[in-house]
Amino acid sequence: MNSRRPPSRVIQPDLLGGDPGAAQVHRLFFALLPDEATRSRIEKAATDAAAAQSLRVRMIRPARYHATLHFLGDHPSLREDIVSAAAAAADRVYAHPFELVLDGASGFHGREPPCVLRCTQTPPALQALWQDLRDALLRAGLGGHLSRSFTPHVTYAYSRGAVPQPVPLAPLHWRVEGFSLLHSVVGGGDYQTLKTWRFPPA
């Protein structure tokens, strides 16, 4: 009788360090997206903040900079039904362009604490946009993942251990002229913009 066990199957990790057999996680969310000039200013502010906080960090690519408005959940596939319902809800939201001023850096607790740029004062127009979109999503039956509060921020890096301490920064002025519905595959590449809503001039 041959008692030898068959050789174990070895799964080679892919070049990005993930498990090629792992199921994909599809994430949907609404966010503010900076234009190219604003991305460049955010990148400069992020570099200054990381230096001021004296942390070892993993920086985020500028193409991924955004300020989340509402999270719509993680799913095993791209949920076209949620996309359609969310887009229809957003179609009912009305807003004008406004200015968001990022003037400080801090962080949140976590396994890899996020390093973020924040604003001392949330613009009333941004708070109204967040609330109006939340109300529309609730009416559309998409309230399962919605937060009850809003802390505007742009994540620029993840700390290698310590939670970033608050530091002031030179004010960074961001002219917000719309918002977008985004899709991403967790651990994948850049975000996919599914639809963008542009604000009419004031």
C-alpha positions as CSV (number, residue, x, y, z in Angstrom):
1,M,0.0,0.0,0.0
2,N,1.4,3.4,-1.0
3,S,1.0,5.7,2.0
4,R,2.6,8.7,0.5
5,R,0.4,11.8,0.3
6,P,0.0,13.5,-3.0
7,P,2.0,16.8,-3.3
8,S,0.1,19.8,-2.0
9,R,-1.1,22.3,-4.6
10,V,0.9,25.5,-4.2
11,I,-0.8,28.8,-5.3
12,Q,1.6,31.3,-6.6
13,P,0.7,34.9,-5.5
14,D,0.2,37.3,-8.4
15,L,2.5,40.2,-9.0
16,L,0.4,42.5,-6.9
17,G,0.7,40.3,-3.9
18,G,-2.9,39.1,-4.0
19,D,-4.4,35.6,-4.1
20,P,-5.4,34.9,-7.7
21,G,-8.1,32.5,-6.4
22,A,-9.6,35.1,-4.1
23,A,-13.1,36.4,-4.8
24,Q,-13.3,40.0,-6.0
25,V,-14.9,42.6,-3.9
26,H,-16.7,45.4,-5.8
27,R,-17.1,48.7,-4.0
28,L,-19.6,51.5,-4.9
29,F,-19.5,55.0,-3.5
30,F,-20.3,58.7,-4.3
31,A,-17.3,61.1,-4.1
32,L,-15.9,64.5,-5.0
33,L,-13.1,64.2,-7.5
34,P,-10.4,66.9,-7.8
35,D,-9.4,68.1,-11.2
36,E,-5.8,67.8,-12.3
37,A,-4.6,71.1,-10.9
38,T,-6.2,70.3,-7.5
39,R,-4.7,66.8,-7.5
40,S,-1.3,68.4,-7.9
41,R,-1.9,70.7,-5.0
42,I,-3.2,67.9,-2.9
43,E,0.0,65.9,-3.7
44,K,2.2,68.7,-2.6
45,A,0.1,69.2,0.7
46,A,0.3,65.4,1.3
47,T,4.1,65.5,1.0
48,D,4.3,68.4,3.4
49,A,1.9,66.7,5.9
50,A,3.9,63.4,5.8
51,A,7.1,65.3,6.5
52,A,5.5,67.4,9.3
53,Q,4.1,64.3,11.0
54,S,7.4,62.4,10.8
55,L,5.7,59.1,9.9
56,R,6.6,56.1,7.8
57,V,3.7,56.0,5.3
58,R,2.5,54.3,2.2
59,M,1.5,57.1,-0.1
60,I,-1.6,56.9,-2.3
61,R,-1.4,57.6,-6.1
62,P,-2.8,61.0,-6.9
63,A,-5.2,59.4,-9.4
64,R,-7.0,57.9,-6.4
65,Y,-7.5,61.2,-4.4
66,H,-11.2,61.7,-3.6
67,A,-13.5,62.9,-0.8
68,T,-16.2,60.3,-0.1
69,L,-19.8,61.5,0.1
70,H,-21.6,58.2,0.6
71,F,-20.6,54.5,0.7
72,L,-22.9,52.1,-1.0
73,G,-21.4,48.8,0.1
74,D,-19.0,46.0,-0.9
75,H,-20.5,43.4,-3.2
76,P,-19.3,40.1,-4.9
77,S,-20.0,41.6,-8.3
78,L,-20.9,45.0,-9.8
79,R,-24.5,45.5,-8.8
80,E,-26.1,47.2,-11.8
81,D,-29.4,47.5,-9.9
82,I,-27.7,49.5,-7.2
83,V,-25.9,51.6,-9.8
84,S,-29.2,52.4,-11.5
85,A,-31.1,53.2,-8.3
86,A,-28.2,55.4,-7.0
87,A,-27.9,57.3,-10.3
88,A,-31.6,57.9,-10.3
89,A,-31.4,59.2,-6.7
90,A,-28.5,61.5,-7.6
91,D,-30.4,62.9,-10.6
92,R,-32.8,64.5,-8.1
93,V,-30.1,66.4,-6.2
94,Y,-29.5,70.0,-7.0
95,A,-26.5,72.1,-6.0
96,H,-24.2,74.9,-7.1
97,P,-20.4,75.0,-7.2
98,F,-18.7,75.8,-3.9
99,E,-15.2,76.0,-2.4
100,L,-13.7,73.4,-0.1
101,V,-10.7,74.6,1.9
102,L,-8.4,71.8,3.2
103,D,-6.2,73.4,5.9
104,G,-5.1,70.6,8.2
105,A,-3.8,67.0,8.3
106,S,-4.7,64.3,10.8
107,G,-5.6,60.6,10.8
108,F,-8.0,57.9,11.9
109,H,-7.3,54.7,13.9
110,G,-6.9,51.5,12.0
111,R,-4.6,48.6,11.2
112,E,-2.9,50.9,8.8
113,P,-4.1,54.3,10.1
114,P,-5.3,56.5,7.3
115,C,-3.5,59.8,6.9
116,V,-6.0,62.5,5.7
117,L,-6.3,66.1,4.7
118,R,-9.3,67.8,6.4
119,C,-11.1,71.2,6.6
120,T,-11.5,73.2,9.8
121,Q,-14.9,74.3,8.6
122,T,-17.3,72.2,6.5
123,P,-18.8,74.5,3.8
124,P,-22.6,74.7,4.3
125,A,-23.0,73.9,0.6
126,L,-21.1,70.6,1.1
127,Q,-23.1,69.7,4.1
128,A,-26.3,70.4,2.2
129,L,-25.1,68.3,-0.7
130,W,-24.3,65.4,1.6
131,Q,-27.7,65.6,3.3
132,D,-29.7,66.0,0.1
133,L,-28.0,63.0,-1.5
134,R,-28.4,60.9,1.7
135,D,-32.1,61.7,1.7
136,A,-32.5,60.8,-2.0
137,L,-30.6,57.5,-1.4
138,L,-32.8,56.7,1.6
139,R,-35.9,57.2,-0.5
140,A,-34.5,54.9,-3.1
141,G,-34.1,52.1,-0.5
142,L,-30.3,52.4,-0.5
143,G,-29.8,53.3,3.2
144,G,-28.2,50.0,4.3
145,H,-24.6,51.4,4.3
146,L,-25.2,55.1,4.8
147,S,-23.5,56.9,7.6
148,R,-25.4,59.2,10.0
149,S,-22.5,61.8,10.1
150,F,-20.1,63.3,7.7
151,T,-16.4,64.2,8.2
152,P,-15.0,65.5,4.9
153,H,-11.5,64.3,4.2
154,V,-9.1,63.2,1.5
155,T,-6.9,60.2,2.3
156,Y,-3.4,60.6,1.0
157,A,-1.5,57.8,2.7
158,Y,-1.6,55.0,5.2
159,S,0.7,55.0,8.3
160,R,3.0,52.1,9.0
161,G,2.0,52.1,12.6
162,A,1.4,55.4,14.6
163,V,-1.8,57.3,14.2
164,P,-1.1,60.7,12.5
165,Q,-1.3,63.6,14.8
166,P,-3.1,66.8,13.7
167,V,-1.0,69.5,12.1
168,P,-2.0,72.7,10.4
169,L,-1.3,73.2,6.7
170,A,-1.4,76.2,4.3
171,P,-5.0,76.4,3.0
172,L,-5.6,74.4,-0.1
173,H,-8.6,75.8,-2.1
174,W,-10.6,73.3,-4.1
175,R,-13.4,74.5,-6.4
176,V,-16.0,71.7,-6.3
177,E,-18.1,71.7,-9.5
178,G,-19.8,68.3,-9.3
179,F,-19.7,64.8,-7.8
180,S,-19.4,61.2,-9.2
181,L,-20.5,57.6,-8.6
182,L,-17.4,55.4,-8.5
183,H,-16.7,51.7,-8.7
184,S,-13.6,50.0,-7.6
185,V,-12.3,46.4,-7.1
186,V,-10.8,46.3,-3.7
187,G,-7.0,45.8,-4.0
188,G,-7.2,46.6,-7.7
189,G,-6.3,49.6,-9.8
190,D,-7.7,53.0,-10.2
191,Y,-11.4,53.8,-9.7
192,Q,-13.9,53.6,-12.5
193,T,-16.2,56.7,-12.8
194,L,-19.7,55.4,-13.6
195,K,-21.4,58.8,-13.8
196,T,-20.6,62.4,-13.0
197,W,-23.1,65.2,-12.1
198,R,-21.9,68.7,-12.9
199,F,-23.4,71.6,-10.9
200,P,-25.0,74.5,-12.9
201,P,-23.3,77.9,-12.4
202,A,-24.6,79.9,-9.4
